Amino acid sequence: MANLVSNLSMKLVVVVPWLRVLHIMMLLGDTLASDNINLGAIFTLDTINGQVSQIAMKAAVDDINSDPNVLGARNLSLQIHDSNYNGFLSIMGALQFMETDTVAIIGPQSSIMAHVLSHLANELHIPLLSFTALDPTLSPIQYPYFFQTAPNDLFQMAAIAEIVSYYRWTQVVAIFTDEESSRNGITALGDKLTEKRARISYKAVLPPDIRNNESVVKQELEKVKMMESRVLVVHTLAAYGEIIVKMAEQLGMLGDGYVWIATAWLPSILDYNHSSDVYKRTQGVITLRQHIPDSPRKKAFISRWIKLSQGSVGLNAYGFYAYDTVWLIARAINAYLRQGHNISFSNDPVLSSVGGGTMNLSALSIFDGGSVLLKNILETHMTGLTGPTRYDSERNIVDPSYDVLNIVGSQMRGIGYWSNYSGLSVLEPEILRKRTQNRSSASQKLYSVVWPGGTKKKPLGWTFRRDGRKLQIGVPHRVSFLEFVYKDNQTHAIRGNCIDVFEAAVKLLPYPVQYEFILFGDGHRNPSYSELVRRITTGEFDGVVGDIAIVTNRTMIADFTQPYADSGLVVVAPVKKLASSAWAFLRPFTPLMWVVTAIFFLIVGAVIWILEHRLNDEFRGPPRQQIMTILWFSFSTLFFAHRENTVSTLGRLVLVIWLFVVLIIQSSYTASLTSFLTVQQLTSSIKGIDSLITGSAPIGFQVGSYAENYLNEELNIPKSRLKPLASPEDYANALSTGRVAAVVDEQPYIDLFLSNYCQYAIAGQEFTKSGWGFAFKSDSPLALDMSTAILQLSENGSLQNITERWLKSKRSCQSKQSVNDSEQLKLDNFTGLFLISGVACLFALIVYFCLTLYKFHQHLPDESEPSSQSSSRSIRLKTFLSFADRKEDLSQRRVKKKRMSASMPV
């Protein structure tokens, strides 16, 4: 862009003086009469859209000038400048218009020139309207005087992304020419595909002009032919699209298995000229065309077109937009004049100040009413040939829509529509706009498609590489746990549980897969599985099959299938059986728990005795008898066998709460004791991964496993504590000799190890959740299809049968053992219950002593007044204790209550 502007500036030095002379000559012409309003257009008239647009724009000008209700006595004068594929001539045309008091310019035809000319339009306040330069990056913020009167390419790319998602393809190849509009359109397509969890797998970039460069096109298409993706999106200019299709036909890329999606360039060709060659080459292609609803005006214009074009060219969608664009400007100018504004121009002081020398830039005039006219264009709501037209705040057409077409025979068969409001549908967008918006996947629908090759079966959208070689599948060359993967030394075949699962899944795929297994590793020690997966990114392997754990760092470089086996990490440690003991009944509780429970029995018994002593004869008597009563009552509640009745309300409250606590303690004790006595008890100094983290003992791990990195990086266990082990025999030797305190490995390996070494067991619980899967290249469709196949194996029971055949038969131990996780019940488990009981006892005692003091004070006046010498605190205390020990006469209490009730007024 910078080089283009620099070259153009050098040429302007020579050309501008000539423009000034031309300006003077044109001022003398009849076309600039005061009753004419000048309108310019910049097109390459030798192109399809240029020819169609020229005819449509002239027809619109004639219709406007023949209608006195539009501009009154004024006429619209349209001057069309032929840029002839030349950017410099486009700029010359724009400068020419800006010297001749032009109020608006239609064009340019290409987006690259729209970027350049928009700077001139911004400076001179002349609106620039285009229905062919639809580059999404032409922002109204950067180019306020540039206006797109047809749907932006961003919406066309959104429609293609939804079509790709509808057919569940995940990657496409984009074919485009390296010019502004196509390049930025493909960038927008990439963004929209990402929203649909798809992507552009390869960008086939062609030169900006391929008319005389077909060999380059063919060379690039040969690269595309070798790619896995078979969904090809072509976004280019109409003149170049036909060349691309022609070269693709020569390479045999328009047949069975391919999916071709063409943007609006293809319908513009077929509507313009019903060429049998283009139809023949594009059979089965899906394409998009701007949706133009049927209307009487549209039908009348189509009938009129034959006369307008004299049968030389057909009418495409851009002809409708060209016609409406002229009408849009005319209506905006009419509103401008009705608002009382005059069409006037003035010199630009900025250009005048730099207009010295040979560049007479002062000849360029500013349209004084440009900003008002631009505002009127934005606010104009009209119903034209393209239907109701209005623009949002970002100058995009509201609710843009496209026809989704399928090339079949010699026609473009409609298979549905896409609109920004409703997505894909077989109903016209005008109907859906009247309904509640629904963009759910269930509402998206298209009619059946005839694909390239004449098939109606939806293509896969991808294929294996066409270089003739089979898929290279990497397999770990294990030296231990050979039940999962191993090489048969006699047949040299790769066998094992993982291999059988893979082969069973491949048989369920809806297409044949040719593959060969390649061993990875030296055969002397287990290979690094992370390195094995990494080799996919280097192209050495197309996939990896085996006991491959799905962990985070591996999923970043490859795509994994659905897990076919669980493989979380566990800890295995030496264990010993707990010997039977005469004191086994004490094991459910810790010593502290036993002590606290006994103390609470005594406390509750004492509290009940205090609360019942003055009222209940069963809690009275000689001191020795009362102590026995407390002890008996306390411990008899353990079996709910207490024979003493409680009389006081406070005593009953404390007893009910305590019996609830006793019930919980008793039930917990019974359950724990049952477990201790009936389940085989294994014990180990290692209780689980927490014991290993807090300790300092060495830990074993399997060579090649991800366990080493996990223990070191995630659990911060120093590498000095980690000891590599090669085989189950090595596990047993290291554990028995004390070389390691425990081994950390994946669950399937440990299960197989414990089936032969019963003196070890799993300590604690599985502390990671993971699974085994097959790895393929990122975004490989094979990963998704294999996942579906694995799910089918799981549902029909085949996966379980394969596992049983390889692993279950290897077990010799009677049952899988684990270290007993049932620990003794601690005080912490019952703190809440003891707290509730303690608070209840304390509350009852406080209430009781308050009531007793109150009664004691009422009782004092009835006692004889003591002498002054004897009224000491000790005597008073003895008196209180004597009162508290005295049995309360319940009959007197009832009499007092009756008297109190009788004395109360009725």
DOROLO-69294 format. One record per residue (C-alpha): x, y, z; residue in one letter. Coordinates in pm, whole numbers, padded with zeros to 5 digits, always signed. Example, Ala and Ser with C-alpha at 12.3 -4.5 7.8 and 13.67 -1.06 7.14 Angstrom:
+01230-00450+00780A+01367-00106+00714S
// end
This chain:
+00000+00000+00000M+00280+00243+00089A+00463+00175-00240N+00141+00224-00434L+00070+00561-00274V+00433+00671-00327S+00425+00584-00699N+00090+00750-00742L+00212+01070-00575S+00504+01092-00822M+00267+01053-01114K+00028+01317-00978L+00301+01581-01013V+00275+01546-01391V-00096+01481-01423V-00260+01744-01200V-00176+02046-01424P-00341+01859-01709W-00644+01804-01489L-00670+02176-01431R-00694+02238-01807V-00951+01965-01832L-01141+02126-01547H-01162+02457-01736I-01284+02284-02049M-01551+02093-01865M-01678+02405-01698L-01772+02522-02048L-01968+02208-02124G-02344+02167-02112D-02319+01882-01863T-02233+02120-01584L-02538+02337-01622A-02667+02482-01299S-02973+02256-01298D-02762+01938-01307N-02642+01751-01000I-02317+01571-01078N-02273+01210-00976L-01958+01008-01051G-01890+00636-01083A-01558+00447-01102I-01566+00097-01249F-01367-00133-01472T-01621-00153-01751L-01464-00462-01904D-01561-00678-01603T-01888-00860-01541I-01993-00638-01254N-01872-00329-01436G-02091-00396-01740Q-02398-00489-01536V-02355-00191-01302S-02318+00058-01590Q-02648-00046-01746I-02831-00052-01410A-02698+00287-01296M-02793+00456-01625K-03141+00305-01600A-03174+00440-01247A-03065+00790-01358V-03321+00786-01640D-03596+00679-01400D-03502+00949-01148I-03485+01227-01406N-03821+01125-01551S-03985+01147-01209D-04043+01513-01111P-04128+01409-00753N-03766+01315-00681V-03542+01611-00767L-03797+01848-00907G-03657+02064-01188A-03305+01936-01138R-03151+01643-01320N-02902+01386-01204L-02595+01373-01428S-02392+01051-01407L-02034+01037-01532Q-01873+00690-01538I-01495+00661-01534H-01337+00340-01666D-01045+00246-01439S-00949-00042-01672N-00803-00263-01393Y-00564+00020-01308N-00540+00169-00960G-00377+00486-01090F-00662+00549-01332L-00907+00500-01045S-00738+00779-00852I-00734+00996-01165M-01105+00945-01208G-01173+01036-00847A-00962+01354-00876L-01144+01443-01195Q-01482+01411-01025F-01367+01612-00727M-01269+01897-00958E-01609+01908-01126T-01835+01969-00825D-01947+01607-00787T-02170+01551-00484V-02113+01173-00455A-01914+00896-00619I-02028+00537-00672I-01738+00296-00645G-01462+00205-00663P-01505-00154-00772Q-01213-00298-00571S-01151-00278-00199S-00787-00178-00231I-00887+00137-00417M-01165+00197-00167A-00899+00222+00103H-00706+00479-00107V-00993+00690-00236L-01160+00702+00105S-00879+00929+00224H-00964+01173-00059L-01335+01147+00022A-01264+01220+00389N-01066+01531+00300E-01313+01673+00047L-01634+01557+00222H-01764+01371-00082I-01959+01052+00000P-01814+00738-00159L-02067+00454-00202L-01979+00102-00320S-02173-00220-00358F-01874-00426-00476T-01594-00319-00239A-01724-00517+00058L-01403-00560+00256D-01490-00602+00626P-01196-00381+00729T-01343-00071+00562L-01451+00071+00894S-01679+00379+00910P-01467+00501+01201I-01156+00520+00983Q-01341+00611+00663Y-01646+00814+00766P-01732+00911+00404Y-01718+00556+00269F-02046+00369+00256F-02117+00004+00160Q-02460-00034+00003T-02454-00416-00015A-02404-00669+00267P-02053-00668+00405N-01836-00975+00337D-01827-01038+00711L-02185-01167+00688F-02105-01385+00388Q-01822-01543+00588M-02056-01594+00884A-02293-01780+00649A-02012-02006+00523I-01901-02079+00881A-02256-02183+00971E-02273-02410+00665I-01944-02574+00769V-02077-02617+01123S-02413-02747+00996Y-02240-03034+00815Y-02006-03090+01111R-01684-03026+00929W-01400-02899+01144T-01148-02763+00896Q-01144-02603+00554V-00889-02495+00295V-00923-02133+00185A-00832-02050-00175I-00805-01679-00253F-00612-01419-00448T-00374-01198-00256D-00564-00872-00285E-00733-00662-00020E-01092-00782-00044S-01021-01155-00069S-00746-01155+00194R-00950-00966+00453N-01258-01173+00376G-01068-01495+00449I-00940-01342+00774T-01302-01281+00872A-01387-01640+00774L-01117-01767+01009G-01267-01569+01297D-01618-01698+01226K-01499-02058+01196L-01325-02028+01531T-01659-01934+01686E-01796-02260+01547K-01500-02464+01675R-01361-02509+01325A-01058-02362+01153R-00879-02291+00827I-00623-02571+00797S-00443-02420+00499Y-00453-02092+00307K-00383-02132-00064A-00271-01780-00155V-00267-01696-00526L-00112-01389-00693P-00331-01075-00708P-00378-01120-01085D-00385-01477-01217I-00520-01413-01567R-00186-01491-01728N-00045-01704-01448N-00237-02031-01463E+00071-02241-01388S+00099-02084-01042V-00268-02160-00979V-00219-02520-01083K+00089-02556-00865Q-00094-02424-00558E-00396-02647-00622L-00167-02949-00640E-00058-02866-00285K-00421-02844-00179V-00487-03182-00339K-00230-03341-00108M-00399-03199+00203M-00632-03395+00428E-00914-03139+00420S-01157-03171+00132R-01372-02869+00214V-01250-02590-00015L-01370-02230+00013V-01296-02005-00284V-01315-01630-00228H-01190-01411-00510T-01303-01185-00795L-01534-01322-01060A-01267-01300-01332A-01028-01513-01127Y-01276-01762-00984G-01342-01910-01327E-00969-01972-01373I-00941-02149-01038I-01232-02380-01119V-01084-02456-01461K-00747-02558-01311M-00920-02765-01041A-01108-02955-01311E-00784-03037-01487Q-00643-03178-01160L-00953-03391-01096G-01049-03196-00785M-01417-03149-00871L-01516-03510-00821G-01637-03738-00544D-01517-03663-00191G-01465-03290-00242Y-01675-03006-00105V-01652-02672-00287W-01803-02357-00137I-01787-02047-00358A-01867-01697-00244T-02088-01458-00439A-01850-01440-00737W-01989-01763-00885L-02360-01661-00905P-02253-01327-01050S-02090-01518-01340I-02376-01763-01392L-02644-01492-01375D-02444-01276-01615Y-02380-01548-01871N-02541-01892-01859H-02219-02055-01971S-02250-02429-02010S-01877-02469-01942D-01898-02297-01601V-02205-02498-01506Y-02032-02818-01614K-01721-02746-01407R-01908-02641-01092T-02149-02933-01056Q-02222-02996-00686G-02069-02665-00572V-02242-02477-00290I-02247-02103-00339T-02402-01790-00190L-02588-01504-00353R-02723-01192-00188Q-03089-01260-00115H-03323-01031-00306I-03688-01098-00217P-03941-01131-00498D-04154-00823-00565S-04349-00673-00855P-04076-00408-00901R-03807-00678-00920K-04004-00878-01177K-04070-00565-01383A-03702-00471-01382F-03601-00823-01487I-03843-00802-01779S-03709-00458-01867R-03347-00574-01850W-03348-00747-02185I-03428-00415-02352K-03180-00223-02137L-02893-00463-02209S-03007-00541-02562Q-02966-00906-02470G-02589-00876-02437S-02552-00950-02065V-02756-01114-01794G-02870-00944-01473L-02695-01045-01153N-02739-00930-00793A-02494-00643-00833Y-02720-00491-01100G-03000-00461-00843F-02766-00302-00589Y-02629-00062-00855A-02981+00055-00936Y-03075+00097-00569D-02751+00280-00488T-02832+00554-00740V-03183+00582-00597W-03041+00596-00245L-02824+00895-00341I-03112+01064-00520A-03342+01033-00219R-03070+01164+00010A-03010+01463-00223I-03384+01528-00238N-03397+01536+00143A-03090+01761+00141Y-03258+02013-00091L-03589+02000+00097R-03398+02088+00414Q-03309+02419+00248G-02945+02344+00173H-02766+02454-00141N-02515+02249-00334I-02195+02448-00302S-01824+02385-00301F-01530+02577-00154S-01154+02560-00164N-00972+02347+00090D-00732+02574+00283P-00509+02275+00358V-00471+02185-00008L-00431+02550-00104S-00137+02585+00132S+00046+02298-00033V-00072+02368-00385G+00241+02543-00504G+00469+02423-00781G+00333+02198-01052T+00071+02025-00829M-00232+02252-00839N-00417+02082-00554L-00617+02398-00487S-00836+02300-00783A-00991+02028-00565L-01302+02158-00389S-01473+02062-00066I-01842+01977-00083F-01986+02208+00184D-02289+01990+00244G-02106+01658+00239G-02162+01576+00605S-02535+01657+00581V-02574+01447+00267L-02391+01158+00434L-02627+01181+00731K-02927+01178+00497N-02792+00866+00322I-02762+00687+00655L-03114+00788+00760E-03281+00707+00428T-03521+00414+00452H-03643+00293+00117M-03784-00012-00053T-03595-00073-00373G-03535-00361-00605L-03335-00536-00329T-03623-00499-00085G-03658-00283+00229P-03325-00117+00299T-03206+00050+00615R-02872+00076+00791Y-02763+00038+01152D-02528+00264+01346S-02226+00086+01198E-02358+00141+00843R-02433-00227+00785N-02753-00334+00615I-02996-00449+00882V-03063-00825+00872D-02850-00914+00568P-02934-01246+00406S-02811-01483+00135Y-02952-01753-00086D-02774-02085-00037V-02747-02243-00381L-02637-02580-00519N-02518-02609-00879I-02709-02900-01034V-02727-02947-01409G-02770-02609-01572S-02932-02433-01281Q-02858-02293-00937M-03094-02490-00715R-03193-02320-00391G-03133-02539-00086I-03211-02275+00174G-03130-01932+00305Y-02899-01772+00556W-02983-01454+00742S-02814-01273+01025N-03143-01295+01214Y-03227-01664+01190S-02922-01847+01052G-02978-02136+00809L-03336-02211+00711S-03547-02341+00427V-03795-02059+00487L-03744-01716+00339E-03587-01461+00575P-03890-01230+00536E-04110-01496+00695I-03873-01569+00983L-03829-01201+01071R-04195-01195+01168K-04138-01476+01418R-03950-01495+01745T-03578-01527+01684Q-03447-01883+01713N-03080-01958+01639R-03069-02299+01809S-02895-02582+01627S-03224-02771+01602A-03378-02487+01399S-03095-02484+01140Q-03197-02669+00824K-03108-02698+00455L-03252-02909+00176Y-03053-03206+00041S-02745-03134-00167V-02607-03301-00478V-02235-03302-00407W-01946-03311-00656P-01944-03647-00827G-02324-03661-00829G-02361-03822-00485T-02624-03719-00232K-02428-03868+00058K-02260-03599+00265K-01881-03608+00210P-01659-03662+00513L-01489-03335+00441G-01144-03485+00475W-00938-03777+00358T-00604-03934+00429F-00298-03794+00264R-00278-03880-00104R+00098-03951-00109D+00036-04324-00117G+00170-04411+00228R-00020-04563+00514K-00085-04384+00840L+00223-04409+01055Q+00101-04508+01403I+00358-04488+01680G+00345-04761+01945V+00552-04766+02269P+00809-05046+02273H+00745-05158+02630R+00965-05389+02832V+00719-05438+03120S+00344-05482+03160F+00338-05642+02818L-00029-05724+02852E-00101-05373+02724F+00138-05347+02427V+00410-05584+02305Y+00573-05722+01994K+00530-06089+01923D+00881-06218+01854N+00752-06505+01644Q+00505-06327+01416T+00657-05977+01465H+00303-05848+01505A+00212-05578+01757I-00038-05713+02007R-00191-05628+02343G-00501-05491+02509N-00454-05139+02367C-00392-05271+02016I-00710-05481+02022D-00914-05179+02133V-00767-04967+01850F-00828-05229+01583E-01184-05289+01703A-01254-04913+01688A-01106-04882+01337V-01344-05152+01212K-01638-04935+01321L-01526-04633+01118L-01746-04554+00816P-01440-04552+00588Y-01131-04771+00542P-00810-04674+00719V-00472-04800+00603Q-00214-04790+00879Y+00101-04954+01006E+00245-04971+01357F+00590-04826+01421I+00760-04919+01749L+00908-04632+01948F+01182-04709+02198G+01505-04909+02223D+01345-05220+02372G+01566-05203+02683H+01354-04967+02889R+01012-04813+02856N+01019-04504+02631P+00912-04156+02732S+00544-04128+02650Y+00556-03747+02636S+00831-03768+02375E+00628-04026+02185L+00331-03788+02165V+00560-03499+02070R+00677-03692+01765R+00330-03636+01618I+00406-03265+01589T+00727-03335+01397T+00540-03543+01138G+00717-03868+01230E+00385-04021+01336F+00030-03954+01224D-00099-04091+01553G+00002-04276+01868V-00166-04589+02000V-00102-04755+02335G-00143-04698+02705D-00117-04320+02655I-00239-04119+02954A-00438-03808+02864I-00265-03530+03055V-00267-03154+03010T+00072-03097+02848N+00003-03368+02591R-00340-03235+02494T-00174-02905+02401M+00014-03064+02113I-00220-03343+02000A-00586-03438+01989D-00693-03736+02200F-00984-03970+02159T-01243-04052+02418Q-01069-04244+02704P-01106-04618+02672Y-00966-04695+03022A-00937-04515+03357D-00580-04449+03467S-00554-04227+03772G-00244-04235+03991L-00243-04447+04309V+00006-04534+04582V+00108-04894+04647V+00298-04986+04963A+00396-05292+05171P+00123-05402+05410V+00081-05643+05695K-00226-05804+05843K-00340-05682+06182L-00325-05965+06436A-00635-06049+06638S-00633-05922+06997S-00832-05977+07315A-00863-05600+07335W-00995-05555+06982A-01320-05415+07121F-01129-05102+07228L-00998-05026+06878R-01299-04833+06741P-01223-04534+06969F-00896-04357+07033T-00782-04345+07399P-00875-03978+07424L-01220-04056+07291M-01266-04325+07557W-01155-04089+07835V-01375-03798+07726V-01676-04026+07684T-01632-04169+08034A-01592-03821+08182I-01911-03705+08014F-02098-04006+08150F-01995-03898+08500L-02067-03531+08437I-02415-03599+08308V-02485-03834+08599G-02373-03567+08847A-02583-03297+08677V-02892-03519+08681I-02832-03593+09051W-02809-03220+09133I-03125-03140+08939L-03325-03429+09092E-03186-03435+09449H-03441-03197+09617R-03738-03343+09434L-03677-03712+09367N-03649-03970+09650D-03458-04201+09414E-03170-03953+09418F-03165-03915+09800R-03018-04119+10082G-02683-04172+10246P-02376-04034+10068P-02251-04377+09970R-02587-04465+09820Q-02601-04136+09630Q-02252-04192+09481I-02359-04536+09364M-02676-04386+09223T-02474-04134+09019I-02242-04403+08884L-02521-04648+08808W-02741-04390+08644F-02455-04253+08435S-02339-04576+08276F-02681-04739+08256S-02781-04470+08003T-02536-04633+07763L-02783-04919+07728F-03092-04704+07798F-03141-04923+08109A-03157-04657+08380H-03437-04735+08629R-03451-04398+08804E-03723-04165+08686N-03656-03796+08636T-03904-03553+08790V-03770-03208+08715S-03811-03043+08378T-03443-02947+08364L-03338-03303+08442G-03554-03440+08164R-03409-03185+07919L-03051-03284+07998V-03135-03655+07988L-03306-03637+07646V-03009-03460+07488I-02762-03700+07649W-02956-04005+07531L-02938-03867+07175F-02558-03831+07210V-02534-04184+07350V-02736-04318+07057L-02496-04165+06802I-02186-04284+06991I-02326-04631+07032Q-02420-04664+06664S-02079-04538+06549S-01900-04776+06784Y-02105-05072+06662T-02039-04995+06295A-01667-04942+06348S-01627-05254+06558L-01812-05457+06296T-01572-05333+06031S-01267-05413+06239F-01384-05765+06318L-01528-05873+05982T-01307-05707+05715V-00953-05827+05663Q-00738-05556+05813Q-00422-05446+05639L-00201-05177+05779T+00087-04976+05644S+00295-04684+05757S+00193-04515+05428I-00169-04401+05441K-00179-04237+05099G-00024-03960+04892I-00040-03717+05185D+00193-03940+05384S+00444-03930+05099L+00423-03552+05057I+00487-03480+05424T+00752-03749+05462G+01102-03779+05325S+01107-04143+05217A+01206-04234+04857P+00922-04293+04609I+00930-04524+04310G+00773-04455+03969F+00759-04636+03636Q+01013-04534+03373V+00844-04332+03096G+00534-04255+03300S+00403-03904+03356Y+00403-03980+03731A+00755-03840+03767E+00662-03497+03632N+00339-03492+03828Y+00506-03572+04160L+00781-03319+04101N+00597-03032+03933E+00249-03057+04082E+00321-03196+04431L+00667-03035+04470N+00836-03360+04571I+01213-03324+04509P+01351-03531+04224K+01613-03668+04463S+01335-03868+04632R+01203-04013+04306L+01347-04349+04199K+01280-04491+03847P+01166-04854+03836L+01150-05062+03520A+00923-05360+03583S+00685-05525+03833P+00976-05732+03957E+01168-05412+04016D+00867-05275+04208Y+00860-05579+04437A+01236-05577+04493N+01248-05206+04577A+00954-05231+04818L+01077-05541+04992S+01433-05413+05040T+01320-05070+05152G+01481-04896+04854R+01150-04713+04818V+00875-04665+05074A+00601-04675+04812A+00544-04679+04437V+00325-04427+04255V+00184-04545+03923D-00131-04557+03715E-00419-04774+03831Q-00412-05035+03548P-00042-05109+03606Y-00090-05136+03982I-00390-05368+03940D-00178-05595+03726L+00112-05575+03972F-00108-05661+04272L-00253-05961+04090S+00088-06129+04131N+00220-05965+04448Y-00038-06000+04721C+00187-05873+05001Q+00136-05518+04873Y-00175-05306+04857A-00306-04969+04747I-00271-04708+05020A-00534-04438+05023G-00750-04331+04734Q-00677-04259+04368E-00550-03900+04381F-00571-03805+04011T-00838-03868+03753K-00719-03949+03405S-00765-04199+03124G-00592-04372+02838W-00665-04262+02482G-00522-04256+02132F-00346-03942+02012A-00362-03787+01664F-00254-03465+01500K-00424-03148+01620S-00764-03095+01456D-00752-03439+01298S-01107-03559+01220P-00987-03913+01295L-00975-03830+01668A-01347-03746+01669L-01448-04047+01461D-01239-04281+01677M-01400-04136+01989S-01740-04223+01847T-01620-04575+01770A-01483-04619+02126I-01818-04514+02268L-01986-04775+02050Q-01744-05040+02179L-01827-04938+02534S-02202-04949+02474E-02207-05290+02306N-01979-05449+02567G-01687-05518+02333S-01454-05291+02527L-01521-05481+02848Q-01470-05814+02674N-01130-05706+02542I-01022-05596+02888T-01142-05921+03045E-00955-06127+02785R-00621-05956+02846W-00623-05857+03211L-00875-06041+03427K-00731-06382+03347S-00391-06272+03477K-00505-06226+03835R-00399-06490+04086S-00475-06310+04414C-00821-06376+04550Q-00925-06012+04565S-00781-05670+04520K-00637-05555+04848Q-00604-05207+04988S-00477-05061+05310V-00759-05026+05559N-00885-04673+05544D-01109-04721+05848S-00930-04524+06117E-01023-04514+06484Q-01300-04276+06573L-01148-03960+06717K-01277-03696+06949L-01294-03459+06651D-01571-03671+06505N-01798-03608+06805F-01696-03262+06924T-02027-03113+06817G-02231-03369+07010L-02027-03326+07329F-02053-02951+07294L-02432-02966+07269I-02456-03191+07573S-02214-02977+07773G-02403-02655+07693V-02732-02822+07795A-02582-02930+08131C-02437-02584+08197L-02764-02414+08107F-02965-02646+08331A-02729-02591+08626L-02743-02211+08592I-03122-02212+08581V-03138-02454+08873Y-02908-02250+09098F-03092-01929+09014C-03425-02085+09113L-03275-02234+09428T-03129-01896+09536L-03463-01732+09473Y-03641-01990+09696K-03367-01959+09957F-03423-01584+09986H-03796-01644+10025Q-03723-01898+10295H-03491-01673+10505L-03769-01458+10671P-03929-01774+10805D-03608-01867+10982E-03527-01725+11329S-03310-01416+11317E-02959-01511+11406P-02747-01311+11650S-02514-01053+11507S-02213-01262+11601Q-02341-01569+11422S-02450-01397+11099S-02126-01471+10922S-02082-01590+10565R-01991-01940+10672S-02313-01981+10865I-02508-01837+10575R-02337-02082+10336L-02411-02373+10567K-02768-02260+10584T-02790-02250+10205F-02632-02592+10165L-02869-02730+10427S-03156-02573+10238F-03033-02714+09905A-02998-03061+10054D-03344-03048+10209R-03617-03228+10019K-03872-02994+09881E-04228-03061+09995D-04421-03102+09672L-04758-03086+09853S-04676-02740+09991Q-04577-02629+09642R-04916-02738+09512R-05095-02554+09796V-04901-02235+09729K-04985-02259+09361K-05356-02298+09444K-05348-01998+09679R-05174-01786+09422M-05428-01878+09159S-05717-01812+09400A-05584-01469+09496S-05557-01356+09135M-05851-01140+09020P-06098-01299+08783V
// end
